[in-house]
Every structure is written in structure tokens, then in C-alpha cells.
């Protein structure tokens, strides 16, 4: 037996306290360091340091 349903799919938009328009991106913030600004050698050194720290953590945990 078919019956009719009335559904209201209205979207409610709540206002957000942004200081810029919706089409404008967030203003850039100064980063103390950036992976994008590092040289290739710096990135490799950072990757090696993180890898070494993780291996030390693994070896200590296995002890």
C-alpha cells in the first residue's frame, strides 16, 4: 500500500566567525620551519634522523 512522505531536506547554514570571505583562503601563517623550504640534503637528514629515532624506539621496546 503506497503512501506519500513529505521530507524537508533544507540545509541549515550556521554562521561562522571568519574574518575573510568564503572565496578567500586563510591568511598565511609564518612557520618556524617548513619541509617545502628545506634543501634535499636537509630533507634526507631529517628523514634519517626520524628513521633512526624510530629504530631506537623499536629496539628499546624489543629489549
CHARMM-style PDB file with segment names, atoms N, HN, CA, C and O in Angstrom:
ATOM      1  N   UNK     1       0.851  -1.177   0.000  1.00  0.00      PROA
ATOM      2  CA  UNK     1       0.000   0.000   0.000  1.00  0.00      PROA
ATOM      3  C   UNK     1       0.899   1.243   0.000  1.00  0.00      PROA
ATOM      4  O   UNK     1       1.498   1.544   1.032  1.00  0.00      PROA
ATOM      5  N   UNK     2       1.015   1.968  -1.104  1.00  0.00      PROA
ATOM      6  HN  UNK     2       0.528   1.723  -1.943  1.00  0.00      PROA
ATOM      7  CA  UNK     2       1.878   3.160  -1.160  1.00  0.00      PROA
ATOM      8  C   UNK     2       1.280   4.323  -0.374  1.00  0.00      PROA
ATOM      9  O   UNK     2       0.064   4.508  -0.315  1.00  0.00      PROA
ATOM     10  N   UNK     3       2.174   5.091   0.222  1.00  0.00      PROA
ATOM     11  HN  UNK     3       3.161   4.941   0.174  1.00  0.00      PROA
ATOM     12  CA  UNK     3       1.740   6.296   0.926  1.00  0.00      PROA
ATOM     13  C   UNK     3       2.778   7.393   0.706  1.00  0.00      PROA
ATOM     14  O   UNK     3       3.959   7.119   0.495  1.00  0.00      PROA
ATOM     15  N   UNK     4       2.327   8.601   0.759  1.00  0.00      PROA
ATOM     16  HN  UNK     4       1.367   8.824   0.931  1.00  0.00      PROA
ATOM     17  CA  UNK     4       3.184   9.750   0.451  1.00  0.00      PROA
ATOM     18  C   UNK     4       3.944  10.202   1.693  1.00  0.00      PROA
ATOM     19  O   UNK     4       3.418  10.201   2.806  1.00  0.00      PROA
ATOM     20  N   UNK     5       5.195  10.587   1.468  1.00  0.00      PROA
ATOM     21  HN  UNK     5       5.622  10.587   0.564  1.00  0.00      PROA
ATOM     22  CA  UNK     5       6.012  11.152   2.539  1.00  0.00      PROA
ATOM     23  C   UNK     5       6.416  12.557   2.140  1.00  0.00      PROA
ATOM     24  O   UNK     5       6.712  12.832   0.977  1.00  0.00      PROA
ATOM     25  N   UNK     6       6.422  13.420   3.104  1.00  0.00      PROA
ATOM     26  HN  UNK     6       6.181  13.196   4.049  1.00  0.00      PROA
ATOM     27  CA  UNK     6       6.867  14.784   2.852  1.00  0.00      PROA
ATOM     28  C   UNK     6       8.133  15.019   3.673  1.00  0.00      PROA
ATOM     29  O   UNK     6       8.078  15.160   4.895  1.00  0.00      PROA
ATOM     30  N   UNK     7       9.260  15.058   2.990  1.00  0.00      PROA
ATOM     31  HN  UNK     7       9.305  14.944   1.998  1.00  0.00      PROA
ATOM     32  CA  UNK     7      10.536  15.270   3.668  1.00  0.00      PROA
ATOM     33  C   UNK     7      11.074  16.642   3.302  1.00  0.00      PROA
ATOM     34  O   UNK     7      11.093  17.035   2.136  1.00  0.00      PROA
ATOM     35  N   UNK     8      11.504  17.351   4.315  1.00  0.00      PROA
ATOM     36  HN  UNK     8      11.488  17.032   5.263  1.00  0.00      PROA
ATOM     37  CA  UNK     8      12.094  18.668   4.089  1.00  0.00      PROA
ATOM     38  C   UNK     8      13.601  18.518   4.169  1.00  0.00      PROA
ATOM     39  O   UNK     8      14.152  18.305   5.249  1.00  0.00      PROA
ATOM     40  N   UNK     9      14.266  18.627   3.037  1.00  0.00      PROA
ATOM     41  HN  UNK     9      13.819  18.800   2.160  1.00  0.00      PROA
ATOM     42  CA  UNK     9      15.717  18.469   3.002  1.00  0.00      PROA
ATOM     43  C   UNK     9      16.426  19.816   2.953  1.00  0.00      PROA
ATOM     44  O   UNK     9      17.455  19.960   2.292  1.00  0.00      PROA
ATOM     45  N   UNK    10      15.886  20.779   3.639  1.00  0.00      PROA
ATOM     46  HN  UNK    10      15.050  20.663   4.176  1.00  0.00      PROA
ATOM     47  CA  UNK    10      16.506  22.111   3.652  1.00  0.00      PROA
ATOM     48  C   UNK    10      17.807  22.048   4.450  1.00  0.00      PROA
ATOM     49  O   UNK    10      17.872  21.422   5.509  1.00  0.00      PROA
ATOM     50  N   UNK    11      18.825  22.697   3.932  1.00  0.00      PROA
ATOM     51  HN  UNK    11      18.772  23.206   3.072  1.00  0.00      PROA
ATOM     52  CA  UNK    11      20.116  22.736   4.617  1.00  0.00      PROA
ATOM     53  C   UNK    11      20.181  23.995   5.460  1.00  0.00      PROA
ATOM     54  O   UNK    11      19.865  25.093   5.001  1.00  0.00      PROA
ATOM     55  N   UNK    12      20.593  23.812   6.688  1.00  0.00      PROA
ATOM     56  HN  UNK    12      20.850  22.920   7.060  1.00  0.00      PROA
ATOM     57  CA  UNK    12      20.724  24.951   7.591  1.00  0.00      PROA
ATOM     58  C   UNK    12      22.193  25.338   7.664  1.00  0.00      PROA
ATOM     59  O   UNK    12      23.034  24.532   8.062  1.00  0.00      PROA
ATOM     60  N   UNK    13      22.495  26.548   7.289  1.00  0.00      PROA
ATOM     61  HN  UNK    13      21.811  27.203   6.966  1.00  0.00      PROA
ATOM     62  CA  UNK    13      23.862  27.036   7.333  1.00  0.00      PROA
ATOM     63  C   UNK    13      24.022  27.936   8.545  1.00  0.00      PROA
ATOM     64  O   UNK    13      23.332  28.946   8.689  1.00  0.00      PROA
ATOM     65  N   UNK    14      24.926  27.559   9.390  1.00  0.00      PROA
ATOM     66  HN  UNK    14      25.487  26.739   9.272  1.00  0.00      PROA
ATOM     67  CA  UNK    14      25.197  28.355  10.576  1.00  0.00      PROA
ATOM     68  C   UNK    14      26.350  29.300  10.278  1.00  0.00      PROA
ATOM     69  O   UNK    14      27.318  28.925   9.616  1.00  0.00      PROA
ATOM     70  N   UNK    15      26.242  30.492  10.757  1.00  0.00      PROA
ATOM     71  HN  UNK    15      25.455  30.796  11.294  1.00  0.00      PROA
ATOM     72  CA  UNK    15      27.291  31.475  10.518  1.00  0.00      PROA
ATOM     73  C   UNK    15      28.554  31.150  11.288  1.00  0.00      PROA
ATOM     74  O   UNK    15      28.503  30.776  12.459  1.00  0.00      PROA
ATOM     75  N   UNK    16      29.678  31.294  10.626  1.00  0.00      PROA
ATOM     76  HN  UNK    16      29.720  31.598   9.675  1.00  0.00      PROA
ATOM     77  CA  UNK    16      30.963  31.081  11.281  1.00  0.00      PROA
ATOM     78  C   UNK    16      31.664  32.422  11.415  1.00  0.00      PROA
ATOM     79  O   UNK    16      31.530  33.295  10.558  1.00  0.00      PROA
ATOM     80  N   UNK    17      32.397  32.574  12.475  1.00  0.00      PROA
ATOM     81  HN  UNK    17      32.507  31.865  13.171  1.00  0.00      PROA
ATOM     82  CA  UNK    17      33.087  33.839  12.734  1.00  0.00      PROA
ATOM     83  C   UNK    17      34.429  33.852  12.011  1.00  0.00      PROA
ATOM     84  O   UNK    17      35.479  33.788  12.651  1.00  0.00      PROA
ATOM     85  N   UNK    18      34.403  33.932  10.698  1.00  0.00      PROA
ATOM     86  HN  UNK    18      33.551  33.983  10.178  1.00  0.00      PROA
ATOM     87  CA  UNK    18      35.631  34.039   9.924  1.00  0.00      PROA
ATOM     88  C   UNK    18      35.821  35.505   9.547  1.00  0.00      PROA
ATOM     89  O   UNK    18      34.862  36.235   9.296  1.00  0.00      PROA
ATOM     90  N   UNK    19      37.080  35.907   9.515  1.00  0.00      PROA
ATOM     91  HN  UNK    19      37.859  35.315   9.719  1.00  0.00      PROA
ATOM     92  CA  UNK    19      37.359  37.299   9.195  1.00  0.00      PROA
ATOM     93  C   UNK    19      37.592  37.503   7.703  1.00  0.00      PROA
ATOM     94  O   UNK    19      37.942  38.604   7.278  1.00  0.00      PROA
ATOM     95  N   UNK    20      37.403  36.464   6.908  1.00  0.00      PROA
ATOM     96  HN  UNK    20      37.118  35.569   7.253  1.00  0.00      PROA
ATOM     97  CA  UNK    20      37.607  36.579   5.471  1.00  0.00      PROA
ATOM     98  C   UNK    20      36.415  35.958   4.762  1.00  0.00      PROA
ATOM     99  O   UNK    20      35.650  35.201   5.360  1.00  0.00      PROA
ATOM    100  N   UNK    21      36.264  36.278   3.502  1.00  0.00      PROA
ATOM    101  HN  UNK    21      36.885  36.892   3.016  1.00  0.00      PROA
ATOM    102  CA  UNK    21      35.153  35.748   2.735  1.00  0.00      PROA
ATOM    103  C   UNK    21      35.350  34.277   2.422  1.00  0.00      PROA
ATOM    104  O   UNK    21      36.448  33.742   2.573  1.00  0.00      PROA
ATOM    105  N   UNK    22      34.280  33.624   1.983  1.00  0.00      PROA
ATOM    106  HN  UNK    22      33.387  34.059   1.861  1.00  0.00      PROA
ATOM    107  CA  UNK    22      34.374  32.191   1.710  1.00  0.00      PROA
ATOM    108  C   UNK    22      35.252  31.890   0.502  1.00  0.00      PROA
ATOM    109  O   UNK    22      35.800  30.792   0.403  1.00  0.00      PROA
ATOM    110  N   UNK    23      35.397  32.832  -0.412  1.00  0.00      PROA
ATOM    111  HN  UNK    23      34.952  33.724  -0.332  1.00  0.00      PROA
ATOM    112  CA  UNK    23      36.233  32.606  -1.587  1.00  0.00      PROA
ATOM    113  C   UNK    23      37.704  32.925  -1.324  1.00  0.00      PROA
ATOM    114  O   UNK    23      38.570  32.558  -2.118  1.00  0.00      PROA
ATOM    115  N   UNK    24      37.986  33.598  -0.223  1.00  0.00      PROA
ATOM    116  HN  UNK    24      37.283  33.896   0.422  1.00  0.00      PROA
ATOM    117  CA  UNK    24      39.353  33.980   0.107  1.00  0.00      PROA
ATOM    118  C   UNK    24      39.971  32.922   1.008  1.00  0.00      PROA
ATOM    119  O   UNK    24      39.346  32.534   1.995  1.00  0.00      PROA
ATOM    120  N   UNK    25      41.165  32.445   0.711  1.00  0.00      PROA
ATOM    121  HN  UNK    25      41.673  32.761  -0.091  1.00  0.00      PROA
ATOM    122  CA  UNK    25      41.787  31.439   1.581  1.00  0.00      PROA
ATOM    123  C   UNK    25      42.220  32.049   2.911  1.00  0.00      PROA
ATOM    124  O   UNK    25      42.270  33.269   3.069  1.00  0.00      PROA
ATOM    125  N   UNK    26      42.526  31.186   3.846  1.00  0.00      PROA
ATOM    126  HN  UNK    26      42.486  30.195   3.718  1.00  0.00      PROA
ATOM    127  CA  UNK    26      43.001  31.654   5.143  1.00  0.00      PROA
ATOM    128  C   UNK    26      44.329  32.386   4.948  1.00  0.00      PROA
ATOM    129  O   UNK    26      45.122  32.001   4.089  1.00  0.00      PROA
ATOM    130  N   UNK    27      44.575  33.417   5.718  1.00  0.00      PROA
ATOM    131  HN  UNK    27      43.930  33.730   6.416  1.00  0.00      PROA
ATOM    132  CA  UNK    27      45.855  34.124   5.585  1.00  0.00      PROA
ATOM    133  C   UNK    27      47.017  33.227   5.996  1.00  0.00      PROA
ATOM    134  O   UNK    27      46.894  32.406   6.905  1.00  0.00      PROA
ATOM    135  N   UNK    28      48.131  33.395   5.320  1.00  0.00      PROA
ATOM    136  HN  UNK    28      48.231  34.061   4.581  1.00  0.00      PROA
ATOM    137  CA  UNK    28      49.300  32.566   5.594  1.00  0.00      PROA
ATOM    138  C   UNK    28      49.852  32.866   6.974  1.00  0.00      PROA
ATOM    139  O   UNK    28      49.834  34.009   7.431  1.00  0.00      PROA
ATOM    140  N   UNK    29      50.341  31.826   7.631  1.00  0.00      PROA
ATOM    141  HN  UNK    29      50.356  30.897   7.260  1.00  0.00      PROA
ATOM    142  CA  UNK    29      50.959  31.983   8.938  1.00  0.00      PROA
ATOM    143  C   UNK    29      52.427  31.619   8.815  1.00  0.00      PROA
ATOM    144  O   UNK    29      52.789  30.679   8.108  1.00  0.00      PROA
ATOM    145  N   UNK    30      53.260  32.367   9.503  1.00  0.00      PROA
ATOM    146  HN  UNK    30      52.966  33.131  10.077  1.00  0.00      PROA
ATOM    147  CA  UNK    30      54.698  32.120   9.453  1.00  0.00      PROA
ATOM    148  C   UNK    30      55.016  30.831  10.195  1.00  0.00      PROA
ATOM    149  O   UNK    30      54.715  30.706  11.382  1.00  0.00      PROA
ATOM    150  N   UNK    31      55.621  29.876   9.505  1.00  0.00      PROA
ATOM    151  HN  UNK    31      55.865  29.978   8.541  1.00  0.00      PROA
ATOM    152  CA  UNK    31      56.004  28.614  10.130  1.00  0.00      PROA
ATOM    153  C   UNK    31      57.452  28.702  10.578  1.00  0.00      PROA
ATOM    154  O   UNK    31      58.293  29.234   9.855  1.00  0.00      PROA
ATOM    155  N   UNK    32      57.755  28.181  11.778  1.00  0.00      PROA
ATOM    156  HN  UNK    32      57.071  27.749  12.366  1.00  0.00      PROA
ATOM    157  CA  UNK    32      59.150  28.220  12.224  1.00  0.00      PROA
ATOM    158  C   UNK    32      60.070  27.411  11.311  1.00  0.00      PROA
ATOM    159  O   UNK    32      61.242  27.753  11.157  1.00  0.00      PROA
ATOM    160  N   UNK    33      59.551  26.346  10.709  1.00  0.00      PROA
ATOM    161  HN  UNK    33      58.599  26.068  10.834  1.00  0.00      PROA
ATOM    162  CA  UNK    33      60.310  25.588   9.713  1.00  0.00      PROA
ATOM    163  C   UNK    33      59.306  25.002   8.734  1.00  0.00      PROA
ATOM    164  O   UNK    33      58.146  24.780   9.081  1.00  0.00      PROA
ATOM    165  N   UNK    34      59.746  24.760   7.539  1.00  0.00      PROA
ATOM    166  HN  UNK    34      60.688  24.941   7.257  1.00  0.00      PROA
ATOM    167  CA  UNK    34      58.866  24.209   6.520  1.00  0.00      PROA
ATOM    168  C   UNK    34      59.609  23.134   5.745  1.00  0.00      PROA
ATOM    169  O   UNK    34      60.747  23.335   5.321  1.00  0.00      PROA
ATOM    170  N   UNK    35      58.958  21.993   5.561  1.00  0.00      PROA
ATOM    171  HN  UNK    35      58.033  21.830   5.905  1.00  0.00      PROA
ATOM    172  CA  UNK    35      59.555  20.913   4.786  1.00  0.00      PROA
ATOM    173  C   UNK    35      59.762  21.344   3.342  1.00  0.00      PROA
ATOM    174  O   UNK    35      60.686  20.880   2.675  1.00  0.00      PROA
ATOM    175  N   UNK    36      58.894  22.238   2.860  1.00  0.00      PROA
ATOM    176  HN  UNK    36      58.143  22.615   3.402  1.00  0.00      PROA
ATOM    177  CA  UNK    36      58.999  22.678   1.471  1.00  0.00      PROA
ATOM    178  C   UNK    36      60.175  23.607   1.236  1.00  0.00      PROA
ATOM    179  O   UNK    36      60.674  23.721   0.116  1.00  0.00      PROA
ATOM    180  N   UNK    37      60.620  24.276   2.303  1.00  0.00      PROA
ATOM    181  HN  UNK    37      60.215  24.184   3.213  1.00  0.00      PROA
ATOM    182  CA  UNK    37      61.744  25.210   2.146  1.00  0.00      PROA
ATOM    183  C   UNK    37      63.095  24.557   2.402  1.00  0.00      PROA
ATOM    184  O   UNK    37      64.134  25.188   2.211  1.00  0.00      PROA
ATOM    185  N   UNK    38      63.091  23.296   2.833  1.00  0.00      PROA
ATOM    186  HN  UNK    38      62.247  22.783   2.988  1.00  0.00      PROA
ATOM    187  CA  UNK    38      64.351  22.613   3.132  1.00  0.00      PROA
ATOM    188  C   UNK    38      65.020  22.155   1.837  1.00  0.00      PROA
ATOM    189  O   UNK    38      64.351  21.885   0.840  1.00  0.00      PROA
ATOM    190  N   UNK    39      66.328  22.074   1.871  1.00  0.00      PROA
ATOM    191  HN  UNK    39      66.871  22.294   2.682  1.00  0.00      PROA
ATOM    192  CA  UNK    39      67.055  21.531   0.725  1.00  0.00      PROA
ATOM    193  C   UNK    39      66.875  20.012   0.701  1.00  0.00      PROA
ATOM    194  O   UNK    39      66.381  19.422   1.662  1.00  0.00      PROA
ATOM    195  N   UNK    40      67.274  19.394  -0.390  1.00  0.00      PROA
ATOM    196  HN  UNK    40      67.676  19.872  -1.171  1.00  0.00      PROA
ATOM    197  CA  UNK    40      67.179  17.935  -0.493  1.00  0.00      PROA
ATOM    198  C   UNK    40      68.039  17.282   0.586  1.00  0.00      PROA
ATOM    199  O   UNK    40      67.624  16.306   1.211  1.00  0.00      PROA
ATOM    200  N   UNK    41      69.232  17.820   0.799  1.00  0.00      PROA
ATOM    201  HN  UNK    41      69.569  18.613   0.291  1.00  0.00      PROA
ATOM    202  CA  UNK    41      70.114  17.268   1.830  1.00  0.00      PROA
ATOM    203  C   UNK    41      69.478  17.417   3.215  1.00  0.00      PROA
ATOM    204  O   UNK    41      69.581  16.518   4.049  1.00  0.00      PROA
ATOM    205  N   UNK    42      68.831  18.537   3.450  1.00  0.00      PROA
ATOM    206  HN  UNK    42      68.747  19.268   2.772  1.00  0.00      PROA
ATOM    207  CA  UNK    42      68.154  18.743   4.733  1.00  0.00      PROA
ATOM    208  C   UNK    42      67.001  17.780   4.928  1.00  0.00      PROA
ATOM    209  O   UNK    42      66.789  17.272   6.029  1.00  0.00      PROA
ATOM    210  N   UNK    43      66.249  17.527   3.854  1.00  0.00      PROA
ATOM    211  HN  UNK    43      66.421  17.940   2.960  1.00  0.00      PROA
ATOM    212  CA  UNK    43      65.139  16.575   3.938  1.00  0.00      PROA
ATOM    213  C   UNK    43      65.651  15.167   4.203  1.00  0.00      PROA
ATOM    214  O   UNK    43      65.074  14.429   5.002  1.00  0.00      PROA
ATOM    215  N   UNK    44      66.747  14.796   3.524  1.00  0.00      PROA
ATOM    216  HN  UNK    44      67.215  15.396   2.876  1.00  0.00      PROA
ATOM    217  CA  UNK    44      67.315  13.467   3.752  1.00  0.00      PROA
ATOM    218  C   UNK    44      67.838  13.330   5.175  1.00  0.00      PROA
ATOM    219  O   UNK    44      67.664  12.286   5.804  1.00  0.00      PROA
ATOM    220  N   UNK    45      68.474  14.374   5.682  1.00  0.00      PROA
ATOM    221  HN  UNK    45      68.615  15.222   5.171  1.00  0.00      PROA
ATOM    222  CA  UNK    45      68.977  14.333   7.054  1.00  0.00      PROA
ATOM    223  C   UNK    45      67.825  14.222   8.052  1.00  0.00      PROA
ATOM    224  O   UNK    45      67.916  13.471   9.023  1.00  0.00      PROA
ATOM    225  N   UNK    46      66.751  14.959   7.819  1.00  0.00      PROA
ATOM    226  HN  UNK    46      66.677  15.569   7.029  1.00  0.00      PROA
ATOM    227  CA  UNK    46      65.592  14.885   8.701  1.00  0.00      PROA
ATOM    228  C   UNK    46      64.954  13.500   8.639  1.00  0.00      PROA
ATOM    229  O   UNK    46      64.571  12.946   9.669  1.00  0.00      PROA
ATOM    230  N   UNK    47      64.840  12.943   7.445  1.00  0.00      PROA
ATOM    231  HN  UNK    47      65.151  13.393   6.608  1.00  0.00      PROA
ATOM    232  CA  UNK    47      64.264  11.605   7.297  1.00  0.00      PROA
ATOM    233  C   UNK    47      65.136  10.564   7.995  1.00  0.00      PROA
ATOM    234  O   UNK    47      64.623   9.654   8.645  1.00  0.00      PROA
ATOM    235  N   UNK    48      66.449  10.702   7.859  1.00  0.00      PROA
ATOM    236  HN  UNK    48      66.865  11.441   7.331  1.00  0.00      PROA
ATOM    237  CA  UNK    48      67.363   9.776   8.522  1.00  0.00      PROA
ATOM    238  C   UNK    48      67.238   9.891  10.047  1.00  0.00      PROA
ATOM    239  O   UNK    48      67.241   8.882  10.752  1.00  0.00      PROA
ATOM    240  N   UNK    49      67.132  11.110  10.542  1.00  0.00      PROA
ATOM    241  HN  UNK    49      67.130  11.930   9.969  1.00  0.00      PROA
ATOM    242  CA  UNK    49      67.008  11.308  11.993  1.00  0.00      PROA
ATOM    243  C   UNK    49      65.704  10.707  12.522  1.00  0.00      PROA
ATOM    244  O   UNK    49      65.696  10.066  13.573  1.00  0.00      PROA
ATOM    245  N   UNK    50      64.619  10.912  11.806  1.00  0.00      PROA
ATOM    246  HN  UNK    50      64.626  11.433  10.952  1.00  0.00      PROA
ATOM    247  CA  UNK    50      63.337  10.343  12.237  1.00  0.00      PROA
ATOM    248  C   UNK    50      63.395   8.825  12.178  1.00  0.00      PROA
ATOM    249  O   UNK    50      62.908   8.148  13.083  1.00  0.00      PROA
ATOM    250  N   UNK    51      63.992   8.284  11.112  1.00  0.00      PROA
ATOM    251  HN  UNK    51      64.388   8.835  10.376  1.00  0.00      PROA
ATOM    252  CA  UNK    51      64.108   6.838  10.976  1.00  0.00      PROA
ATOM    253  C   UNK    51      64.961   6.246  12.102  1.00  0.00      PROA
ATOM    254  O   UNK    51      64.605   5.221  12.684  1.00  0.00      PROA
ATOM    255  N   UNK    52      66.086   6.897  12.405  1.00  0.00      PROA
ATOM    256  HN  UNK    52      66.375   7.730  11.933  1.00  0.00      PROA
ATOM    257  CA  UNK    52      66.954   6.411  13.476  1.00  0.00      PROA
ATOM    258  C   UNK    52      66.229   6.443  14.825  1.00  0.00      PROA
ATOM    259  O   UNK    52      66.349   5.512  15.620  1.00  0.00      PROA
ATOM    260  N   UNK    53      65.482   7.510  15.075  1.00  0.00      PROA
ATOM    261  HN  UNK    53      65.384   8.267  14.429  1.00  0.00      PROA
ATOM    262  CA  UNK    53      64.746   7.613  16.340  1.00  0.00      PROA
ATOM    263  C   UNK    53      63.699   6.506  16.447  1.00  0.00      PROA
ATOM    264  O   UNK    53      63.513   5.927  17.517  1.00  0.00      PROA
ATOM    265  N   UNK    54      63.018   6.213  15.346  1.00  0.00      PROA
ATOM    266  HN  UNK    54      63.169   6.684  14.477  1.00  0.00      PROA
ATOM    267  CA  UNK    54      62.016   5.148  15.375  1.00  0.00      PROA
ATOM    268  C   UNK    54      62.662   3.776  15.571  1.00  0.00      PROA
ATOM    269  O   UNK    54      62.116   2.932  16.281  1.00  0.00      PROA
ATOM    270  N   UNK    55      63.818   3.548  14.945  1.00  0.00      PROA
ATOM    271  HN  UNK    55      64.262   4.233  14.368  1.00  0.00      PROA
ATOM    272  CA  UNK    55      64.516   2.271  15.140  1.00  0.00      PROA
ATOM    273  C   UNK    55      64.994   2.132  16.576  1.00  0.00      PROA
ATOM    274  O   UNK    55      64.936   1.040  17.142  1.00  0.00      PROA
ATOM    275  N   UNK    56      65.461   3.208  17.168  1.00  0.00      PROA
ATOM    276  HN  UNK    56      65.508   4.095  16.708  1.00  0.00      PROA
ATOM    277  CA  UNK    56      65.871   3.163  18.577  1.00  0.00      PROA
ATOM    278  C   UNK    56      64.676   2.809  19.454  1.00  0.00      PROA
ATOM    279  O   UNK    56      64.798   2.013  20.386  1.00  0.00      PROA
ATOM    280  N   UNK    57      63.536   3.395  19.159  1.00  0.00      PROA
ATOM    281  HN  UNK    57      63.437   4.041  18.402  1.00  0.00      PROA
ATOM    282  CA  UNK    57      62.314   3.102  19.903  1.00  0.00      PROA
ATOM    283  C   UNK    57      61.945   1.619  19.765  1.00  0.00      PROA
ATOM    284  O   UNK    57      61.566   0.979  20.746  1.00  0.00      PROA
ATOM    285  N   UNK    58      62.055   1.077  18.547  1.00  0.00      PROA
ATOM    286  HN  UNK    58      62.362   1.596  17.750  1.00  0.00      PROA
ATOM    287  CA  UNK    58      61.731  -0.328  18.321  1.00  0.00      PROA
ATOM    288  C   UNK    58      62.698  -1.224  19.080  1.00  0.00      PROA
ATOM    289  O   UNK    58      62.276  -2.176  19.736  1.00  0.00      PROA
ATOM    290  N   UNK    59      63.992  -0.928  18.996  1.00  0.00      PROA
ATOM    291  HN  UNK    59      64.335  -0.154  18.463  1.00  0.00      PROA
ATOM    292  CA  UNK    59      64.988  -1.763  19.672  1.00  0.00      PROA
ATOM    293  C   UNK    59      64.846  -1.720  21.192  1.00  0.00      PROA
ATOM    294  O   UNK    59      65.034  -2.737  21.859  1.00  0.00      PROA
ATOM    295  N   UNK    60      64.517  -0.564  21.739  1.00  0.00      PROA
ATOM    296  HN  UNK    60      64.364   0.263  21.198  1.00  0.00      PROA
ATOM    297  CA  UNK    60      64.309  -0.444  23.180  1.00  0.00      PROA
ATOM    298  C   UNK    60      63.054  -1.214  23.595  1.00  0.00      PROA
ATOM    299  O   UNK    60      63.032  -1.854  24.646  1.00  0.00      PROA
ATOM    300  N   UNK    61      62.017  -1.148  22.770  1.00  0.00      PROA
ATOM    301  HN  UNK    61      62.035  -0.628  21.916  1.00  0.00      PROA
ATOM    302  CA  UNK    61      60.781  -1.852  23.088  1.00  0.00      PROA
ATOM    303  C   UNK    61      60.959  -3.359  23.016  1.00  0.00      PROA
ATOM    304  O   UNK    61      60.291  -4.086  23.753  1.00  0.00      PROA
ATOM    305  N   UNK    62      61.843  -3.854  22.146  1.00  0.00      PROA
ATOM    306  HN  UNK    62      62.385  -3.264  21.548  1.00  0.00      PROA
ATOM    307  CA  UNK    62      62.051  -5.287  21.996  1.00  0.00      PROA
ATOM    308  C   UNK    62      62.957  -5.860  23.089  1.00  0.00      PROA
ATOM    309  O   UNK    62      63.025  -7.078  23.252  1.00  0.00      PROA
ATOM    310  N   UNK    63      63.637  -5.021  23.823  1.00  0.00      PROA
ATOM    311  HN  UNK    63      63.581  -4.031  23.691  1.00  0.00      PROA
ATOM    312  CA  UNK    63      64.590  -5.448  24.826  1.00  0.00      PROA
ATOM    313  C   UNK    63      63.953  -6.244  25.936  1.00  0.00      PROA
ATOM    314  OT1 UNK    63      64.642  -6.674  26.861  1.00  0.00      PROA
TER     315      UNK     63
END
